[in-house]
Amino acid sequence: MGKLFAYLRIMRPANIVTSVGDILAGIAISGVLINNGTLLWYAIVFLCLSTACLYGGGIVFNDVFDAELDKIERPERAIPSGIISLTNATILGVALMISGIAFASLASFTSGLLAFAVCFFALLYNKIGKHHPFFGPLSMGICRGLNLLLGLSIVPEMLYQQYFIAIIPVIYIFSITMTSRGEVHGGNTKNLYLAAGLYAIVIGAIAWFAFINERLLWSLLFLLPFAWMIFKPLSKAIKNPIGKNIGGAVKAGVISLILMDAAWAVTFDALLLAFIIALLLPISIWLSKLFAVT
């Protein structure tokens, strides 16, 4: 059981749950739930399995590439502590990413291509990007934007109409990733204030889409708790930018993605799906108490 727990820990289960929310939000944006008489249940299942594998694989490779650094900064992690060997972790990461592409390809060829793109940018971030102050957060944000598009690809034709929406999660994850750079040794308030500004842009953009779709009030049902959940720990980190506070802000930012996804769903007239997505929040919070998020 200890070994199994270690393998689960290295995949960050709480984070994986948030990636499923992205897929469901993309499906809501596609309009398939209200414009198609035949629900593609098999495609929904395949896409959810795909994102779980892709995210898990990406996180595993994060620890693989950071193995030497973690011996110094985070020796309690599975690889530097010796619970999981570097070879076994690499095999797990490869298996998860190949599975993610395979599951997506079962939904459609377009979905398979998007899954491959997610793998590419995840590996780019883990190997090179994380060491760059701008392109690191950008490549990580692109992974999330592509993940939203992966859900949208359940109706491939809709990618040509709604692709620009992916810029919102790109901006959001950019700000979280930028903030996380101070998680170990502490950060500076300049980055935290910039993150706050980007958060405000993200909330304003979703609210604008909800307004033009005449769904603003329903959207606020999720946007207001989303704002509270991300700004409360961020303000604490701004007042005292030590590693612990920044880690709390990053953790809240990741988990609260579920509420952002719920807001997207209700904005595109998928109220029931929005509540289903929101139900992922307590699951992710529970898992975050058992397994690390960052």
C-alpha positions as CSV (number, residue, x, y, z in Angstrom):
1,M,0.0,0.0,0.0
2,G,2.9,2.3,0.7
3,K,4.2,1.9,-2.8
4,L,0.8,2.4,-4.3
5,F,0.4,5.6,-2.3
6,A,3.8,6.8,-3.5
7,Y,2.8,6.3,-7.2
8,L,-0.5,8.1,-6.6
9,R,1.4,10.9,-4.8
10,I,3.7,11.4,-7.7
11,M,0.7,11.9,-10.1
12,R,-1.0,14.5,-7.9
13,P,-4.6,13.2,-8.0
14,A,-6.1,16.4,-6.8
15,N,-4.7,18.2,-9.9
16,I,-5.9,15.4,-12.2
17,V,-9.5,16.1,-11.1
18,T,-9.1,19.7,-12.1
19,S,-8.0,18.6,-15.6
20,V,-11.3,16.6,-16.0
21,G,-13.1,19.9,-15.3
22,D,-11.4,21.5,-18.3
23,I,-12.6,18.7,-20.5
24,L,-16.2,19.0,-19.3
25,A,-16.0,22.8,-19.7
26,G,-14.8,22.3,-23.3
27,I,-17.6,19.9,-24.0
28,A,-20.1,22.5,-22.7
29,I,-18.5,25.2,-24.9
30,S,-18.8,22.9,-28.0
31,G,-22.6,23.0,-27.6
32,V,-22.9,19.2,-28.1
33,L,-25.1,18.9,-25.1
34,I,-27.8,21.2,-26.4
35,N,-27.4,21.0,-30.2
36,N,-26.9,17.3,-30.7
37,G,-29.7,14.7,-30.1
38,T,-27.2,11.9,-29.7
39,L,-24.7,12.4,-26.8
40,L,-21.3,11.0,-27.6
41,W,-20.9,9.3,-24.2
42,Y,-18.0,7.2,-25.4
43,A,-16.1,10.3,-26.6
44,I,-16.7,12.0,-23.2
45,V,-15.3,9.1,-21.3
46,F,-12.3,8.8,-23.6
47,L,-11.5,12.5,-23.4
48,C,-11.7,12.4,-19.6
49,L,-9.4,9.4,-19.4
50,S,-7.1,11.1,-21.8
51,T,-6.7,14.2,-19.8
52,A,-6.2,12.2,-16.6
53,C,-3.3,10.3,-18.2
54,L,-1.8,13.4,-19.8
55,Y,-1.9,15.4,-16.6
56,G,-0.6,12.5,-14.6
57,G,2.2,11.9,-17.1
58,G,3.2,15.6,-17.2
59,I,3.4,15.8,-13.4
60,V,5.4,12.6,-13.2
61,F,7.9,14.0,-15.7
62,N,8.1,17.2,-13.6
63,D,9.5,15.1,-10.8
64,V,11.7,13.0,-13.1
65,F,13.4,16.1,-14.5
66,D,13.6,17.7,-11.1
67,A,15.0,14.6,-9.4
68,E,18.5,16.1,-8.7
69,L,17.1,19.4,-7.6
70,D,14.6,17.8,-5.3
71,K,17.4,16.0,-3.5
72,I,18.2,19.4,-2.1
73,E,14.9,21.3,-2.0
74,R,12.3,18.6,-1.6
75,P,14.0,15.4,-0.4
76,E,10.7,14.0,0.9
77,R,9.4,13.5,-2.6
78,A,9.1,9.9,-3.9
79,I,12.1,9.9,-6.3
80,P,14.8,11.6,-4.1
81,S,13.6,9.6,-1.1
82,G,14.1,6.4,-3.0
83,I,10.5,5.1,-2.7
84,I,10.2,5.2,-6.5
85,S,13.3,4.8,-8.7
86,L,14.0,7.3,-11.5
87,T,13.6,4.5,-14.1
88,N,10.2,3.4,-12.8
89,A,9.0,6.9,-12.7
90,T,10.1,7.5,-16.3
91,I,8.3,4.3,-17.4
92,L,5.2,5.5,-15.6
93,G,5.3,8.9,-17.2
94,V,5.8,7.5,-20.7
95,A,3.0,5.0,-20.2
96,L,0.6,7.7,-19.0
97,M,1.4,10.0,-21.9
98,I,1.0,7.3,-24.6
99,S,-2.3,6.2,-23.0
100,G,-3.5,9.8,-23.0
101,I,-2.8,10.2,-26.7
102,A,-4.4,6.8,-27.4
103,F,-7.6,7.6,-25.5
104,A,-7.9,10.9,-27.2
105,S,-7.4,9.3,-30.6
106,L,-10.3,6.9,-29.8
107,A,-12.5,10.0,-29.6
108,S,-11.3,11.5,-32.9
109,F,-8.1,12.1,-34.9
110,T,-8.3,15.8,-34.0
111,S,-8.4,15.0,-30.3
112,G,-5.4,12.8,-30.7
113,L,-3.4,15.6,-32.3
114,L,-4.4,17.9,-29.4
115,A,-3.3,15.3,-26.9
116,F,0.0,15.0,-28.6
117,A,0.4,18.8,-28.5
118,V,-0.3,18.7,-24.7
119,C,2.4,16.1,-24.3
120,F,4.9,18.2,-26.3
121,F,4.3,21.4,-24.3
122,A,4.3,19.5,-21.0
123,L,7.7,17.9,-21.8
124,L,9.0,21.3,-23.1
125,Y,8.0,22.9,-19.8
126,N,9.5,20.2,-17.7
127,K,12.8,19.9,-19.5
128,I,13.5,23.5,-20.6
129,G,10.6,25.9,-20.0
130,K,10.5,25.9,-16.2
131,H,13.9,27.5,-16.1
132,H,12.8,30.5,-18.1
133,P,10.8,33.3,-16.3
134,F,8.5,33.9,-19.2
135,F,8.4,30.9,-21.6
136,G,8.1,28.5,-18.6
137,P,4.8,29.9,-17.4
138,L,3.6,30.4,-21.0
139,S,4.3,26.7,-22.0
140,M,2.5,25.6,-18.9
141,G,-0.4,27.8,-19.7
142,I,-0.6,26.5,-23.2
143,C,-0.9,23.0,-21.8
144,R,-4.1,24.1,-20.0
145,G,-5.4,26.0,-23.0
146,L,-4.9,22.9,-25.1
147,N,-6.7,20.8,-22.5
148,L,-9.8,23.0,-22.8
149,L,-9.6,22.6,-26.5
150,L,-9.3,18.9,-26.1
151,G,-12.8,18.9,-24.5
152,L,-14.0,21.2,-27.3
153,S,-12.7,18.8,-29.9
154,I,-15.6,16.5,-29.2
155,V,-17.1,18.6,-32.0
156,P,-14.0,19.3,-34.1
157,E,-15.7,21.9,-36.2
158,M,-16.2,24.1,-33.1
159,L,-12.5,24.5,-32.7
160,Y,-12.5,26.9,-35.6
161,Q,-15.2,29.0,-33.9
162,Q,-14.2,29.0,-30.3
163,Y,-10.4,28.4,-30.3
164,F,-9.7,31.9,-29.0
165,I,-11.3,31.0,-25.6
166,A,-8.2,28.9,-24.8
167,I,-6.3,32.1,-24.2
168,I,-8.1,32.6,-20.8
169,P,-6.8,29.4,-19.2
170,V,-3.4,30.2,-20.7
171,I,-3.4,33.6,-18.9
172,Y,-4.6,32.0,-15.7
173,I,-2.1,29.2,-15.5
174,F,0.7,31.6,-16.6
175,S,0.0,33.6,-13.5
176,I,-0.1,30.6,-11.2
177,T,3.1,29.2,-12.6
178,M,4.8,32.5,-12.3
179,T,3.6,32.7,-8.6
180,S,4.8,29.2,-7.9
181,R,8.5,30.2,-8.5
182,G,8.6,31.6,-5.0
183,E,7.1,28.5,-3.4
184,V,10.4,27.1,-2.0
185,H,12.5,30.2,-1.1
186,G,9.8,32.9,-1.0
187,G,8.9,35.4,-3.7
188,N,8.6,39.1,-4.4
189,T,5.4,41.1,-4.3
190,K,5.8,42.4,-7.8
191,N,5.0,38.9,-9.3
192,L,2.2,38.5,-6.9
193,Y,0.6,41.8,-7.8
194,L,1.0,40.9,-11.5
195,A,-0.7,37.6,-10.8
196,A,-3.6,39.4,-9.1
197,G,-4.0,41.6,-12.1
198,L,-4.1,38.6,-14.5
199,Y,-6.6,36.9,-12.2
200,A,-8.8,40.0,-12.5
201,I,-8.5,39.9,-16.3
202,V,-9.5,36.2,-16.4
203,I,-12.6,36.8,-14.2
204,G,-13.6,39.9,-16.3
205,A,-13.2,37.9,-19.5
206,I,-15.4,35.1,-18.4
207,A,-18.0,37.6,-17.0
208,W,-18.0,39.3,-20.4
209,F,-18.7,36.1,-22.3
210,A,-21.5,35.4,-19.8
211,F,-22.9,38.8,-20.3
212,I,-23.1,38.6,-24.0
213,N,-24.6,35.2,-23.7
214,E,-27.1,36.5,-21.2
215,R,-25.9,34.1,-18.5
216,L,-24.1,36.6,-16.2
217,L,-26.2,36.0,-13.1
218,W,-25.7,32.2,-13.4
219,S,-22.0,32.7,-14.1
220,L,-21.6,34.8,-10.9
221,L,-22.8,31.8,-8.9
222,F,-19.4,30.3,-9.7
223,L,-17.3,33.3,-10.4
224,L,-17.8,34.9,-7.0
225,P,-16.6,31.9,-5.0
226,F,-13.8,31.4,-7.6
227,A,-12.6,35.0,-6.9
228,W,-12.8,34.5,-3.2
229,M,-10.9,31.2,-3.3
230,I,-8.0,32.6,-5.3
231,F,-7.7,36.2,-4.0
232,K,-7.9,35.3,-0.3
233,P,-4.6,33.2,-0.1
234,L,-3.0,35.5,-2.7
235,S,-3.6,38.6,-0.6
236,K,-2.1,36.7,2.4
237,A,1.0,35.9,0.2
238,I,1.3,39.5,-0.9
239,K,1.3,40.7,2.8
240,N,3.9,38.1,3.7
241,P,5.6,36.5,0.6
242,I,7.1,33.5,2.3
243,G,7.2,30.0,0.7
244,K,4.4,28.6,2.8
245,N,2.0,31.4,1.9
246,I,2.9,31.3,-1.8
247,G,2.4,27.5,-1.8
248,G,-1.1,28.1,-0.3
249,A,-1.9,30.6,-3.0
250,V,-0.7,28.2,-5.8
251,K,-2.6,25.3,-4.3
252,A,-5.8,27.4,-4.2
253,G,-5.2,28.6,-7.7
254,V,-5.0,25.1,-9.1
255,I,-7.9,23.6,-7.2
256,S,-10.2,26.6,-8.0
257,L,-9.8,25.9,-11.7
258,I,-12.9,23.7,-11.2
259,L,-15.0,26.7,-10.4
260,M,-13.7,28.5,-13.4
261,D,-14.6,25.5,-15.6
262,A,-18.1,25.5,-14.0
263,A,-18.5,29.2,-14.9
264,W,-17.5,28.4,-18.5
265,A,-20.1,25.6,-18.6
266,V,-23.0,27.8,-17.4
267,T,-21.9,30.6,-19.7
268,F,-22.6,28.3,-22.6
269,D,-26.0,27.2,-21.3
270,A,-25.0,23.9,-19.7
271,L,-26.3,24.6,-16.2
272,L,-26.5,20.9,-15.2
273,L,-23.0,20.2,-16.3
274,A,-21.8,23.3,-14.5
275,F,-23.1,21.8,-11.2
276,I,-21.6,18.4,-12.1
277,I,-18.2,20.1,-12.6
278,A,-18.6,22.0,-9.3
279,L,-19.1,18.7,-7.5
280,L,-15.5,17.9,-8.5
281,L,-14.3,20.6,-6.1
282,P,-14.9,18.8,-2.8
283,I,-13.3,15.7,-4.4
284,S,-10.2,17.7,-5.3
285,I,-10.0,19.4,-1.9
286,W,-10.3,16.0,-0.2
287,L,-7.5,14.6,-2.4
288,S,-5.4,17.6,-1.8
289,K,-5.3,16.8,1.9
290,L,-4.0,13.3,1.1
291,F,-1.6,14.2,-1.7
292,A,0.5,17.2,-2.5
293,V,-0.8,19.6,-5.1
294,T,2.5,21.3,-5.8
